Amino acid sequence: MKKIIITLLFGTCLLAGCGKYGEDDVIKDFSKKIDDSSAYYIEGSLELVNNDDIYHYDVEVAYKEENNYRVSLTNVSNSHTQIILKNSEGVFVVTPSLNKSFKFQSDWPYNNSQIYLLESLVSDIKDDDKRMFKETKDGYTFMTEVNYPNNRNLVKQKISLSKKLKLKKVEVYNSDSVICMTMNYDVVDFSPKFKKNYFDLDTVMKTYVVEDTMSDSDVILNSIYPLMLPSGTKLTSEEKINKDNGERIIMTFEGDKPFLLVEETANVEDEFTVVPTYGEPYMLMDTLGVMTNNSLNWTSNGIEYYLVSDVMNQEEMLDIAQSISVVDVMK
């Protein structure tokens, strides 16, 4: 009789999957590791693909409880560093090479998916009831939906974990299943030691201002035109004017989707300057920019760009902005 009971129990275990480490266990343990951490530090590399152009970034991420974030993004092709900083004073996009920062009253990083933040990845996994889980030879993968409101073409991501639930890689796909962003995680430290005031704006500036420099040119050699224009829209006027320290080009595009594009020499501020804005930080291909409902502002290769339109939505403005590039890229 005892032998029969043991056999029945063994059979029941097999049917129920007793002892098998599955999807729910991975989510529970991976989430707990992140939820229980009061701080973490990440080093990795980010690759962005825009048509035939590929942009590479070295990434450092620091997090400390009470909503302190410091994300450093260094463009490998030109060594240009920008920092997204969040602390009790607000959200900042800092460009040390220009001695300048934009200040936002923003919900970042909680208003959309973030490929380099652990909490965001956990939320994407938990929030997607249709996620796909797979156990591989080396670990586990999740395929989930993503939330990039300003780029609806990005639709899903693949999150790869090791058997010990160490984050290895995240790949974001467009609607054609082409990989547009890849984040490789080289270091994930859940017991970092940050120096005092590490998340203060002044500390960030002291850390980077000496290391990061940009040529301060006072001329624009050539106008830089968008490679993509909305149907029925064309350039109707272009004016170059002198400003106190450099040049400015104003281009007017008229038609079905009219917009204004301003290009001017980016000058290093004599004193550290904080510019308040009502927009959101946004990562273009080769730089961090500022996005509002009807405008985009960014700096690339010594030129500051300002694109504004009363009729285009944010995705349409992004398409134009991403078609403007004079930065050397890595193939």
C-alpha positions in Angstrom: 0.0 0.0 0.0 2.8 2.4 0.9 4.5 1.6 -2.4 1.3 2.5 -4.3 1.0 5.8 -2.4 4.6 6.8 -3.2 4.1 6.0 -6.8 0.9 8.0 -7.0 2.6 11.0 -5.3 5.6 10.8 -7.7 3.2 10.7 -10.7 1.3 13.7 -9.3 4.5 15.6 -8.9 5.5 15.0 -12.5 2.1 16.2 -13.7 2.2 19.3 -11.5 5.8 20.1 -12.3 7.0 19.7 -8.7 10.5 21.2 -8.2 10.6 22.8 -11.7 11.9 26.4 -11.7 9.7 28.2 -14.1 8.5 31.6 -15.3 6.7 32.7 -12.1 9.8 31.8 -10.1 12.1 33.7 -12.4 9.9 36.8 -12.2 9.5 36.6 -8.4 13.2 36.2 -7.7 14.4 38.7 -10.3 11.9 41.2 -9.1 12.9 40.6 -5.4 16.6 41.1 -6.2 15.8 44.6 -7.6 13.0 45.6 -5.2 15.1 44.7 -2.2 18.1 46.8 -3.3 18.6 50.3 -2.0 21.1 51.1 -4.6 22.8 49.7 -7.7 25.5 50.5 -10.2 25.6 49.4 -13.9 28.3 49.5 -16.6 27.4 48.5 -20.1 27.3 49.4 -23.8 24.4 50.7 -25.8 24.0 50.3 -29.6 21.4 52.4 -31.5 20.5 51.6 -35.1 19.0 54.2 -37.5 18.7 52.8 -41.0 22.3 52.1 -42.0 23.9 54.2 -39.2 25.0 52.6 -35.9 25.8 54.6 -32.8 27.7 53.2 -29.9 27.6 54.5 -26.3 29.4 53.6 -23.1 26.8 53.6 -20.3 27.1 54.1 -16.6 24.0 54.0 -14.4 23.8 54.8 -10.7 20.7 54.4 -8.6 20.1 55.2 -4.9 16.8 54.9 -3.0 14.6 58.1 -2.7 14.6 58.4 -6.5 18.2 59.3 -7.2 19.4 58.4 -10.7 22.6 59.3 -12.6 22.9 58.0 -16.1 26.1 58.8 -18.0 26.0 58.3 -21.8 29.3 58.7 -23.7 29.2 58.6 -27.5 32.1 56.4 -28.6 32.7 58.1 -31.9 33.3 61.5 -30.5 33.8 60.9 -26.7 30.9 63.4 -26.0 29.4 62.8 -22.6 25.9 63.8 -21.4 24.2 62.9 -18.1 20.6 62.4 -17.1 20.4 63.2 -13.4 17.3 62.8 -11.2 17.3 64.0 -7.5 15.0 65.8 -5.1 15.4 69.0 -7.1 14.2 67.6 -10.4 15.4 66.0 -13.6 18.4 67.4 -15.5 20.0 66.7 -18.9 23.6 67.9 -18.3 26.0 68.7 -21.2 29.3 69.4 -19.4 31.2 70.3 -22.6 28.9 73.4 -23.0 28.7 74.1 -19.2 25.0 73.8 -19.5 22.0 71.8 -18.3 18.3 71.6 -19.0 16.1 71.2 -15.9 12.8 69.4 -16.2 9.8 68.9 -13.9 9.3 65.4 -15.3 8.1 61.9 -14.4 11.3 60.5 -15.9 12.1 57.6 -15.8 8.6 56.3 -15.0 6.8 57.7 -18.0 8.1 55.1 -20.6 10.3 52.1 -21.0 14.0 52.5 -20.2 16.5 50.0 -21.7 19.2 50.7 -19.1 17.1 50.9 -15.9 16.3 47.7 -13.9 13.0 48.9 -12.4 11.7 49.7 -15.9 12.6 46.2 -17.2 10.8 44.5 -14.2 7.7 46.7 -14.8 7.7 45.8 -18.5 7.8 42.1 -17.6 5.1 42.3 -15.0 2.8 44.5 -17.0 2.7 42.4 -20.1 0.1 39.6 -19.7 1.1 38.3 -23.2 4.8 38.1 -22.5 6.7 35.1 -23.8 9.1 33.2 -21.5 11.8 30.8 -22.6 14.4 28.7 -20.8 17.6 28.5 -22.8 20.9 26.6 -22.4 22.5 29.7 -20.7 19.5 31.1 -18.8 16.1 32.6 -19.4 14.6 35.1 -21.8 11.4 37.3 -21.8 9.8 38.8 -24.8 7.6 41.8 -23.7 5.9 44.8 -25.2 7.5 48.2 -24.7 6.2 51.7 -24.0 8.0 54.3 -26.1 5.2 56.9 -26.6 7.3 59.1 -28.9 8.4 56.2 -31.1 5.5 53.8 -31.7 7.6 51.9 -34.2 9.4 50.3 -31.2 7.1 47.5 -30.1 8.9 44.7 -28.2 12.0 43.8 -26.3 14.0 40.6 -25.5 15.4 40.5 -22.0 18.1 37.9 -21.4 19.1 36.6 -18.0 21.7 34.1 -16.9 20.8 31.0 -14.8 21.7 33.0 -11.7 19.3 35.8 -12.9 22.1 38.2 -13.8 20.9 40.6 -16.5 23.0 40.1 -19.7 21.3 41.8 -22.6 18.2 43.7 -23.7 17.2 44.1 -27.4 14.4 46.4 -28.6 12.7 45.6 -31.9 10.6 47.6 -34.3 7.4 46.5 -36.0 9.4 44.7 -38.7 11.3 42.6 -36.0 14.5 44.5 -36.7 16.7 45.2 -33.6 16.9 49.0 -33.1 18.5 49.2 -29.7 20.8 46.7 -27.8 22.1 47.2 -24.3 24.8 44.8 -23.1 25.2 44.7 -19.3 28.8 44.2 -18.3 28.6 45.1 -14.6 25.6 45.0 -12.3 26.5 45.8 -8.7 23.8 45.8 -6.0 26.2 46.9 -3.2 27.8 50.1 -4.6 29.4 52.8 -2.4 28.7 56.3 -3.7 30.6 59.3 -2.5 28.8 62.0 -0.6 26.7 64.3 -2.9 27.2 61.9 -5.8 23.7 62.7 -7.1 24.1 66.5 -6.7 24.2 68.7 -9.9 27.4 70.5 -8.8 29.2 67.2 -8.2 28.3 66.0 -11.7 29.7 69.1 -13.2 32.9 68.9 -11.3 33.3 65.3 -12.4 32.9 65.9 -16.1 33.6 69.5 -17.0 37.4 69.0 -17.2 37.2 65.6 -18.9 34.7 66.5 -21.6 35.4 69.3 -24.2 33.8 70.4 -27.4 35.2 72.7 -30.1 33.7 76.1 -29.7 33.4 77.3 -33.3 31.8 80.6 -34.3 30.9 79.7 -37.9 28.7 77.2 -39.6 30.5 76.0 -42.7 27.5 74.4 -44.4 23.8 74.3 -43.8 22.6 70.9 -42.8 19.4 69.8 -44.3 17.0 67.0 -43.3 17.2 63.9 -45.5 13.5 63.2 -44.9 10.7 65.7 -45.4 7.0 65.1 -44.9 5.1 64.7 -48.2 3.9 68.1 -49.6 6.5 70.0 -47.5 9.5 71.9 -48.9 12.2 74.5 -48.0 10.9 77.9 -48.9 13.5 80.2 -47.2 16.9 80.2 -45.6 18.6 83.0 -43.7 22.0 83.2 -42.1 22.5 85.8 -39.4 25.3 86.7 -37.0 24.8 86.4 -33.3 26.9 87.8 -30.5 29.2 84.8 -30.5 28.7 82.8 -33.7 26.2 82.3 -36.5 22.5 81.2 -36.8 20.7 79.7 -39.8 16.9 79.9 -39.9 15.1 77.6 -42.4 11.4 77.8 -43.1 9.6 74.7 -44.5 6.1 75.2 -45.8 3.4 72.9 -47.1 1.2 70.2 -45.6 3.5 69.8 -42.6 5.2 73.2 -42.0 8.0 73.6 -39.6 10.9 75.8 -38.6 14.5 74.5 -38.3 17.2 76.7 -36.6 20.8 75.7 -36.6 23.4 77.7 -34.7 26.9 77.4 -33.3 26.9 75.9 -29.8 28.9 78.1 -27.5 30.4 77.1 -24.1 28.8 79.2 -21.4 31.1 81.3 -19.3 29.3 80.2 -16.1 27.4 77.0 -15.5 23.8 77.6 -16.8 20.6 75.8 -16.0 17.8 76.2 -18.5 14.3 75.5 -17.1 12.0 73.6 -19.6 8.6 72.0 -19.6 9.7 69.2 -22.0 11.0 65.7 -21.5 14.6 64.3 -22.0 14.8 62.3 -25.2 17.6 60.3 -26.7 18.2 60.8 -30.4 20.7 58.8 -32.2 23.9 60.6 -31.3 22.8 62.9 -28.4 20.3 63.7 -25.7 17.7 66.3 -26.5 14.7 68.1 -25.1 11.2 67.3 -26.4 8.0 69.3 -25.9 4.6 68.9 -27.6 5.6 71.0 -30.5 9.4 71.2 -30.5 12.8 69.4 -30.3 16.1 70.9 -29.2 19.4 69.1 -29.3 23.2 69.7 -29.8 25.3 67.6 -32.2 28.9 68.0 -33.4 29.1 71.6 -32.2 25.8 72.7 -33.7 22.6 73.4 -31.7 19.4 72.5 -33.4 15.8 73.8 -32.7 12.9 72.3 -34.6 9.4 73.6 -34.0 6.0 72.9 -35.7 2.4 73.7 -34.8 1.0 70.8 -36.8 3.4 67.9 -36.6 3.2 65.4 -33.8 6.3 64.2 -31.8 6.9 61.1 -34.0 6.9 63.2 -37.1 9.4 65.7 -35.6 11.6 62.8 -34.5 11.7 61.4 -38.0 13.0 64.7 -39.3 15.5 65.2 -36.5 16.9 61.7 -36.9 17.4 62.4 -40.6 19.8 65.2 -39.7 23.3 63.9 -39.0 26.8 65.0 -39.7 28.4 62.8 -36.9 30.8 60.1 -37.9 29.2 56.8 -37.2 30.5 53.3 -36.7 29.5 50.7 -39.3 
